[in-house]
């Protein structure tokens, strides 16, 4: 292939486009060629699509077959059009290179079926809220989950393959993907959770190329739309869904074990949490606070150690670290507390409620619309909700079933995908 200067890509569909985007920096793409006469005369990224009878080749111009029907096309080129087989190569999707056709080659090409292809994009370790969606859609779609580090070529390749591109976060991936030329020909979904509302990425996305934007709560939507313009027909509110099978219900009653689940950082209100713990312990020293989470900043570790000692509550706070078995860890807990100043649609709180645990939720912006009477504004109000005899595990479980179940989330997601595919 050292003497190849130009290539003609035979196949103007998904695989042909994939070959184009992966090979255009190595070879000059002279034409696309396709047997579908409806495509003749059209262009892909400025490259004309011609009919097979127009194909011309030379010692420096070869034909690259990028189609699942490579055997039939090879016969067409060699037998019908009398093209020397030494001038015909196959685009190998896995190796991302050109190779000669061999009679018994088994080339790994996309499945031939009528299902749509959906590619899910997120950064490494950014798929915590994604796997149940991917698994649920597998029965109706060809699905790939693409975890991206610094190598964005994975995205280039998958976007060519996909009919629908789902970006799990409004981050640098959607900024990059939305600006690609191919984005104009794809159905693109972006899910915006919470923290992205305050970053710079919302200003850098090409929203014209995004077909649907999923917000996990109304207040997140309102905050973003106060800063950037997104067409109303693109906007959807789909709350997070809780797997009620994983978080099994258990009747509970008042007790002294209070759980905190999640990261410990500025938006989680760590100072408010400490002073709330202090006020509760001062009322009754039998209360214990169990923290399952992770400190995002070493300064909070230093501060917590100091303040637990200074406030005299060191023996009332048990730090369990990050837990992957939260459903089990919650088994002996009576309350779940949140001291956040900002949340989207807090999964940790809802998982505990699904198990029948009473929530104590600080009045973060948007909290009352989501959780109503379970919200407190002052420390005194939190203590009042804690000490009241009102405790109904079935009510907390039903609240999640009615508002934040996995079934409800997936129903809304399926409806959204059906609208755009």
C-alpha positions in Angstrom: 0.0 0.0 0.0 3.0 2.3 0.1 2.3 3.4 -3.5 -1.3 4.2 -2.8 -2.0 8.0 -2.9 -5.7 8.1 -3.5 -8.6 5.7 -2.7 -12.2 5.3 -3.7 -14.4 4.1 -0.9 -17.0 1.6 -2.2 -19.9 2.0 0.3 -21.6 5.2 1.2 -23.4 4.0 4.3 -22.3 3.6 7.9 -19.1 1.6 7.3 -18.1 3.8 4.4 -18.4 6.9 6.6 -16.4 5.2 9.3 -13.7 4.3 6.8 -13.7 7.9 5.6 -13.3 9.5 9.0 -10.6 7.0 10.0 -8.6 7.1 6.8 -8.9 10.7 5.5 -5.7 11.7 7.2 -3.8 8.9 5.6 -5.1 8.9 2.0 -6.7 11.3 -0.3 -10.3 10.2 -0.7 -11.2 10.7 -4.4 -14.8 9.5 -4.4 -17.4 7.5 -2.7 -19.0 4.7 -4.7 -22.3 3.0 -4.1 -24.8 0.7 -5.8 -27.7 2.8 -4.6 -28.6 5.1 -7.4 -30.4 7.4 -5.0 -27.1 8.4 -3.5 -25.3 9.2 -6.8 -24.4 12.8 -7.2 -24.7 13.5 -3.4 -21.8 14.3 -1.2 -20.4 13.1 2.1 -18.3 15.8 3.8 -17.6 17.3 0.3 -16.7 14.0 -1.4 -19.0 13.0 -4.3 -20.8 9.7 -4.5 -20.5 8.1 -7.9 -21.9 5.0 -9.6 -19.8 1.8 -10.0 -19.6 2.4 -13.8 -17.8 5.7 -13.2 -15.0 4.1 -11.2 -11.6 4.7 -12.6 -8.4 3.5 -11.0 -4.7 3.7 -11.6 -1.4 2.5 -10.2 -1.8 5.1 -7.4 -5.6 5.0 -6.9 -7.1 1.9 -5.3 -10.7 0.9 -4.4 -11.5 0.3 -0.7 -14.6 -1.8 0.0 -16.3 -0.6 3.2 -19.5 -2.8 3.2 -20.7 -6.0 4.8 -21.4 -7.2 1.2 -17.7 -7.2 0.4 -17.7 -10.5 -1.3 -20.5 -9.6 -3.7 -18.9 -6.2 -4.4 -15.5 -7.8 -5.1 -17.2 -10.1 -7.7 -19.0 -7.1 -9.2 -15.7 -5.2 -9.5 -13.5 -8.0 -10.8 -16.0 -9.9 -13.0 -18.4 -7.3 -14.2 -16.2 -4.2 -14.3 -12.9 -6.1 -15.0 -11.0 -4.3 -12.3 -7.7 -6.0 -11.2 -8.2 -7.6 -7.8 -4.8 -6.3 -6.8 -6.3 -2.8 -6.8 -9.1 -3.8 -4.4 -8.7 -3.6 -0.6 -11.0 -4.2 2.4 -11.5 -1.7 5.2 -10.9 -3.7 8.4 -13.0 -1.9 11.1 -11.1 -3.4 14.1 -7.6 -2.8 12.8 -8.5 0.5 11.2 -6.4 -0.3 8.2 -6.7 -1.6 4.6 -6.2 -5.2 3.8 -6.4 -7.5 0.9 -9.4 -9.7 0.6 -8.8 -13.4 1.3 -11.3 -16.1 0.4 -11.7 -17.4 3.9 -11.3 -14.1 5.8 -13.7 -13.6 8.7 -14.0 -9.9 8.9 -15.7 -8.4 12.0 -18.4 -6.1 10.5 -21.5 -4.7 12.2 -24.4 -7.0 12.6 -26.9 -7.0 9.8 -30.3 -6.4 11.4 -33.0 -3.9 11.5 -32.2 -2.6 15.0 -31.0 0.9 15.5 -27.5 1.5 16.9 -27.1 3.5 20.1 -23.7 4.6 21.4 -23.4 5.8 25.0 -20.5 8.1 25.7 -19.0 9.0 29.1 -15.7 9.4 30.7 -14.1 6.6 32.6 -15.8 6.0 35.9 -18.6 8.3 34.8 -21.2 5.5 34.2 -22.6 5.1 37.7 -26.1 6.2 36.5 -25.9 4.6 33.1 -25.5 0.8 33.3 -29.2 0.1 34.0 -30.2 2.2 31.0 -27.7 0.4 28.7 -28.8 -3.0 29.9 -32.5 -2.2 29.6 -32.1 -1.0 26.0 -30.1 -4.0 24.8 -33.2 -6.0 23.9 -34.4 -3.4 21.4 -31.2 -1.9 20.1 -27.6 -2.6 19.2 -25.9 -0.9 22.1 -22.3 0.1 22.8 -21.0 1.9 25.9 -17.8 3.9 25.1 -15.7 5.0 28.0 -13.4 7.8 26.8 -10.1 9.0 28.3 -7.9 11.3 26.1 -8.3 9.2 22.9 -11.3 10.8 21.2 -10.8 8.6 18.1 -13.0 6.1 20.0 -15.8 8.6 19.7 -15.1 9.3 16.0 -15.4 5.6 15.2 -18.5 4.9 17.4 -20.4 8.0 16.1 -20.1 6.8 12.6 -21.5 3.4 13.7 -24.3 4.8 15.7 -27.7 6.1 14.7 -28.2 7.6 18.1 -25.5 9.1 20.3 -26.2 9.5 24.0 -23.8 11.7 26.0 -24.2 10.9 29.6 -22.9 14.2 30.9 -22.7 17.7 29.6 -18.9 17.7 29.6 -16.0 17.9 27.1 -17.2 14.8 25.3 -20.5 16.5 24.1 -18.6 19.7 23.4 -16.3 17.7 21.0 -19.0 15.4 19.6 -21.5 18.2 18.9 -19.0 20.1 16.8 -18.1 17.2 14.5 -19.4 17.4 10.9 -21.0 14.0 11.3 -23.1 15.2 14.3 -25.4 16.9 11.8 -26.4 13.5 10.5 -26.9 11.8 13.9 -29.5 11.8 16.6 -27.8 13.2 19.6 -29.0 13.1 23.2 -27.3 14.9 26.1 -28.2 14.2 29.7 -27.4 17.0 32.1 -27.3 16.0 35.7 -26.4 18.7 38.1 -22.8 20.1 38.4 -22.6 20.8 34.7 -25.1 23.7 35.2 -22.3 25.8 36.7 -19.4 24.9 34.4 -18.3 26.4 31.1 -19.2 23.5 28.9 -22.9 24.5 28.5 -21.6 27.6 26.6 -19.4 25.5 24.3 -21.8 22.8 23.1 -23.2 23.2 19.6 -26.8 22.9 20.8 -28.0 23.1 17.1 -26.7 19.6 16.6 -28.3 18.2 19.8 -31.7 16.7 19.3 -32.8 16.1 22.9 -31.5 17.4 26.2 -32.5 15.4 29.4 -32.5 17.3 32.6 -32.9 15.3 35.8 -35.0 18.1 37.5 -36.8 21.3 36.7 -34.6 23.5 38.8 -31.5 22.3 36.9 -33.3 23.0 33.6 -34.3 26.5 34.7 -30.8 27.4 35.8 -29.2 26.3 32.5 -31.8 28.0 30.4 -31.3 31.2 32.2 -27.8 31.2 30.7 -28.0 29.4 27.3 -30.6 29.1 24.6 -32.0 25.6 23.8 -35.1 25.1 21.8 -38.1 24.1 23.9 -38.9 21.1 21.8 -35.5 19.6 22.7 -36.0 19.8 26.4 -37.1 16.8 28.5 -37.3 16.3 32.3 -36.6 12.6 33.2 -35.9 12.0 36.9 -33.4 9.4 38.0 -34.9 5.9 38.6 -34.4 3.6 41.6 -34.2 -0.2 41.1 -36.8 -1.3 43.6 -35.6 -4.9 43.4 -32.1 -4.0 44.5 -33.3 -1.8 47.3 -35.7 -4.1 49.0 -38.3 -2.7 51.4 -38.2 -3.4 55.1 -40.6 -1.9 57.7 -38.7 0.3 60.2 -39.4 2.5 63.1 -37.8 5.4 65.0 -34.3 4.7 66.1 -30.9 6.3 66.6 -28.9 5.4 63.5 -28.7 8.2 60.9 -27.1 7.6 57.5 -25.2 10.0 55.2 -24.4 8.7 51.7 -22.3 10.4 49.0 -19.3 12.5 48.4 -18.2 15.1 50.9 -17.5 18.4 49.2 -18.6 22.0 49.2 -21.9 21.4 47.5 -22.9 18.8 50.1 -22.9 21.3 52.9 -20.3 19.6 55.1 -20.2 22.4 57.7 -24.0 22.4 58.0 -23.8 18.7 58.4 -21.4 18.9 61.3 -23.4 21.5 63.2 -26.6 19.6 62.6 -24.9 16.4 64.0 -23.8 18.5 67.0 -27.3 19.9 67.7 -28.9 16.4 67.4 -26.3 14.8 69.7 -26.7 17.5 72.2 -30.4 16.6 72.4 -29.7 12.9 72.8 -26.2 11.3 72.8 -27.6 8.0 71.7 -27.8 9.2 68.1 -25.0 7.8 65.8 -24.1 9.2 62.4 -22.9 6.7 59.8 -21.1 8.2 56.8 -20.7 6.1 53.6 -18.8 8.3 51.2 -15.6 9.9 50.0 -13.9 13.1 50.7 -13.2 15.0 47.5 -10.7 17.3 49.1 -8.1 16.7 51.7 -9.0 20.0 53.4 -12.3 18.5 54.4 -10.6 15.5 56.0 -8.5 17.9 58.1 -11.5 20.0 59.0 -13.7 17.0 59.9 -11.0 15.6 62.2 -10.6 18.9 64.0 -14.3 19.7 64.3 -15.4 16.2 65.5 -12.9 16.6 68.3 -13.8 20.3 69.0 -17.5 19.7 69.0 -17.2 16.6 71.2 -19.0 14.3 68.7 -16.1 12.1 67.7 -17.7 9.0 69.3 -21.0 9.7 67.5 -19.7 9.7 63.9 -18.7 6.5 62.2 -17.0 6.8 58.8 -17.4 3.7 56.6 -15.7 5.0 53.5 -17.1 4.5 50.0 -19.5 1.6 49.8 -20.5 -0.4 46.7 -23.1 -2.3 48.8 -25.2 0.7 50.0 -28.3 -1.4 49.9 -26.8 -3.8 52.5 -25.1 -1.0 54.5 -28.4 0.7 55.0 -29.9 -2.4 56.6 -29.8 -1.1 60.2 -30.3 2.6 59.5 -33.4 4.6 60.6 -32.9 7.9 58.9 -31.1 9.3 55.8 -29.8 12.9 56.0 -28.8 15.3 53.3 -27.3 18.7 54.0 -26.6 19.7 50.4 -26.9 23.3 49.1 -27.3 22.0 45.6 -28.5 18.7 44.1 -30.0 17.5 40.9 -32.2 14.5 41.8 -30.3 12.9 44.7 -30.1 9.1 44.1 -28.6 8.3 47.6 -31.6 9.8 49.4 -34.1 8.0 47.1 -32.4 4.7 47.5 -32.7 4.9 51.3 -36.4 5.9 51.0 -37.0 2.9 48.8 -35.8 0.7 51.6 -38.3 2.4 54.0 -35.9 4.9 55.7 -37.2 8.3 56.7 -35.5 11.2 54.9 -34.2 14.4 56.4 -33.5 16.6 53.4 -32.0 20.1 53.7 -33.8 22.7 51.6 -31.4 22.8 48.6 -32.6 24.8 45.6 -35.4 22.7 44.1 -35.7 20.3 47.1 -39.3 21.2 48.0 -40.7 20.5 44.5 -39.1 17.1 44.6 -39.5 16.0 48.2 -42.2 18.3 49.8 -42.8 17.7 53.5 -39.5 15.8 53.9 -37.5 19.0 53.6 -36.1 21.1 56.4 -34.6 24.6 56.3 -33.2 25.2 59.8 -31.4 22.9 62.2 -34.3 23.2 64.6 -36.7 22.1 61.9 -34.5 19.1 61.2 -34.5 18.1 64.9 -38.3 18.5 64.9 -38.7 16.1 62.0 -36.3 13.7 63.6 -38.1 13.6 67.0 -41.7 13.5 65.8 -43.6 10.2 66.2 -44.5 10.4 62.5 -42.6 7.5 60.9 -44.1 5.5 58.1 -41.8 3.2 56.1 -44.5 2.2 53.6 -45.1 5.9 52.8 -41.5 6.5 52.0 -41.3 3.4 49.7 -44.6 4.4 48.0 -43.2 7.9 47.4 -40.4 6.4 45.3 -42.6 4.0 43.5 -45.0 6.8 42.5 -42.3 9.4 41.5 -38.8 7.9 41.0 -39.0 4.2 40.1 -36.7 2.7 37.5 -39.7 1.6 35.5 -40.9 5.2 35.2 -37.5 6.4 34.2 -37.1 3.7 31.4 -40.7 4.4 30.1 -39.8 8.0 29.7 -36.4 7.2 28.1 -38.0 4.8 25.6 -40.6 7.3 24.7 -37.9 9.9 24.0 -35.8 7.6 21.8 -38.9 6.6 19.9 -39.6 10.2 19.2 -36.3 10.9 17.5 -35.2 7.6 15.9 
